Amino acid sequence: MNVRTKIVTMQRNKNRSGYKKTKVGWIPGDWECKPFTSIFDRVILSLVPEKAATYREIGVRSHAKGVFHKAPITGAALGSKRVFHCQPGTLVFNIVFAWEQAVALLSEQERGMIASHRFPMYKGKNGQAYELYFLSFFKTRKGKEGLSIASPGGAGRNKTLGQKEMGYLFVPKPTKPEQQAIAEVLECWDKAIRNYEKKIEKKRNIKKGLMQRLLTGKQRLRGFSGKWKKVKLGEICDILDNQRKPVNGDDRTDIQGDIPYYGANGILDYINDYIFDEELVLVAEDGGHFEEFASRPIAQLIRGRSWVNNHAHVLRAKNGENAFLFFSLVHRDILKYLNSGTRVKLNKSELISIRLDYPNQDEQQAITVILSSADLEINTLDQKVKALKDQKQFLLNNMVTGTIRLPQFARAKDHRR
């Protein structure tokens, strides 16, 4: 990533030379601390201007998941709904979940959308705000605290963002050039993250296609021929469920360690004891992603020391090819094998009756090598994305609050003294 900017050494803001204490904490002395509504105007929704036009309602998801769009509405179906002809750079809040980072910035694609009363919108006054900077502020701990204070009415889901309270919400305000510079640095990281995520999505699609062809015998690897067997899971693996042992959360706090404690969908905790010490395949018994099997795993391949609770079946391939067994199950549609009780569950009797296409061991190994290599590439990219997100969050928390200054603005501050 080419970010042609150097960042000055970070220090704590409190009692730091050149910093001042404000309602949003310690900020640079040349920054302002202003009420949000002194910088932003509430966007007033207009009545529907064109009955023939097509609109879609927009909204903002919680936990910083961004903007969503509902189905298009046109003509008379618009009724008395109000429409906002949005301008790019409009901040939108979800009044129910604002304190959970339910804030987003609209772009060109949201022009002319219906806006629900649940999603108040704000636009900067007189060109004094670079909106992306303030969106970044609301993603910091300080920003979330401010939105939480401006959301009275109880706790949890009962909290709603009050428009009156928005007037008491204070935000740090650097000069507009510094706002823009901070936002552009953060956007560099966002761009890199998006690029890697696109690569990951592409590789996952390639791997998905490989799995669909290789695990069904539709595509054969060079040097292999002959018909595959149709087998039941119980014929090709041992089920070790009788060795499982659940440990509740309170008891686990007394035995913390570095050995993974597995549940239906992954590691739940780390403890200091183990049941198994080998390579195994876990398949969710209940609480699994059964209906989302195409995009989320229902099986896990684990190695080394482990403890497994009673929400995951424990399988060991009889021929030792656990990885092939894992790939055969991880995204498999097993809905017809589930019971239909109060809690959806894959009983052991149904587990062992799952039917698989099964080649000889040499072909299993060859297929496993290819799919494992694809997994390794994806995991490597995942780690890069995680590192970039950690870096971005560090910069976000420290640049938006002025703990880290870009050199050109730090120098300008020193020059003004």
Secondary structure by P-SEA (a helix, b strand, c coil): ccccccccccccccccccccccccccccccccccccccccccccccccccccbbbbbbbbbcccccccccccccccccccbbbbcccccbbbbcccccccccbbbbccccccccccccbbbbbbcccccaaaaaaaaaacaaaaaaaaaaccccccccbbbbccccccbbbbbccaaaaaaaaaaaaaaaaaaaaaaaaaaaaaaaaaaaaacccccccccccccccccccccccccccccccbbbbcaaaaaaccccbbbbcccccccccccccccccbbbbbccccccccccccccbbbbcccccccccbbbbbbcccaaaaaaaacccccccccccccccccccaaaaaacccccccaaaaaaaaaaaaaaaaaaaaaaaaaaaaaaaaaaaaacccccccccaaaaaaaaaac
